[in-house]
Amino acid sequence: MPEHSTDTPVSGTTTEPQITRLSVNINEDTAAKLRWYKEHKGISITETVRRAVALLELVERETVDGNEVLLKSRDSKSVRQLWLI
């Protein structure tokens, strides 16, 4: 859970998207993985977290709907099912 969360409009209008600032505690292994992805893709840490959350949501929604998320090797010789616990 975030230590601090505020919903603050980007400007005074209500039609613009709101930004939520989160402060979280993660261990060094998780931080290193986020930094690796950030550097590998050349994106910000914020965009890295957005992508991670979007991927988590995609996998969760698919599995809740009864679908399987599969990882197929490039040569198509192996297929593995992705499980989130």
C-alpha positions as CSV (number, residue, x, y, z in Angstrom):
1,M,0.0,0.0,0.0
2,P,1.2,3.5,-0.7
3,E,2.5,5.5,2.3
4,H,1.1,8.6,0.8
5,S,-1.5,9.1,-1.9
6,T,-3.1,12.4,-3.1
7,D,-5.3,13.1,-6.0
8,T,-4.2,16.4,-7.3
9,P,-5.5,18.0,-10.6
10,V,-2.8,18.9,-13.0
11,S,-4.4,22.3,-13.3
12,G,-7.5,24.0,-11.9
13,T,-9.8,22.5,-14.5
14,T,-11.8,19.3,-13.9
15,T,-11.5,18.1,-17.5
16,E,-7.8,17.4,-17.3
17,P,-6.5,14.0,-16.0
18,Q,-5.5,13.8,-12.4
19,I,-2.2,12.6,-11.2
20,T,-1.7,10.5,-8.1
21,R,1.7,10.6,-6.4
22,L,2.6,7.4,-4.7
23,S,5.4,6.6,-2.4
24,V,6.1,2.9,-1.9
25,N,8.8,0.8,-0.2
26,I,10.4,-1.9,-2.3
27,N,13.4,-4.1,-1.8
28,E,16.6,-3.7,-3.7
29,D,16.0,-6.6,-6.0
30,T,12.7,-5.1,-7.1
31,A,14.3,-1.7,-7.5
32,A,17.1,-3.2,-9.6
33,K,14.5,-4.9,-11.9
34,L,12.7,-1.6,-12.4
35,R,16.0,0.2,-13.1
36,W,17.0,-2.5,-15.6
37,Y,13.8,-2.2,-17.5
38,K,13.9,1.6,-17.4
39,E,17.4,1.7,-18.8
40,H,16.7,-1.1,-21.3
41,K,13.7,0.7,-22.8
42,G,15.1,4.3,-22.3
43,I,12.0,5.4,-20.4
44,S,11.2,7.0,-17.1
45,I,10.7,5.1,-13.9
46,T,7.1,6.4,-14.0
47,E,6.5,4.9,-17.4
48,T,8.2,1.7,-16.2
49,V,5.7,1.4,-13.4
50,R,2.7,2.3,-15.7
51,R,3.7,-0.5,-18.0
52,A,4.2,-3.0,-15.2
53,V,0.7,-2.2,-13.8
54,A,-0.9,-2.4,-17.3
55,L,0.7,-5.9,-17.8
56,L,-0.4,-7.1,-14.4
57,E,-3.9,-5.9,-15.1
58,L,-4.0,-7.6,-18.6
59,V,-2.9,-10.9,-17.2
60,E,-5.2,-10.8,-14.2
61,R,-8.3,-9.8,-16.4
62,E,-7.6,-12.6,-18.9
63,T,-7.2,-15.3,-16.2
64,V,-10.2,-14.1,-14.3
65,D,-12.2,-14.4,-17.6
66,G,-11.0,-18.0,-17.8
67,N,-8.3,-17.5,-20.4
68,E,-4.8,-18.7,-20.3
69,V,-1.8,-16.5,-20.9
70,L,0.9,-18.4,-22.8
71,L,4.5,-17.9,-23.5
72,K,5.7,-19.4,-26.8
73,S,9.3,-19.8,-27.7
74,R,10.5,-18.2,-31.0
75,D,10.9,-21.5,-32.7
76,S,7.4,-22.5,-31.4
77,K,8.7,-25.7,-29.9
78,S,7.8,-24.9,-26.4
79,V,4.7,-23.2,-24.9
80,R,4.5,-22.4,-21.2
81,Q,1.5,-21.0,-19.3
82,L,2.0,-17.9,-17.2
83,W,0.5,-18.0,-13.7
84,L,0.1,-15.2,-11.2
85,I,-0.3,-16.2,-7.6
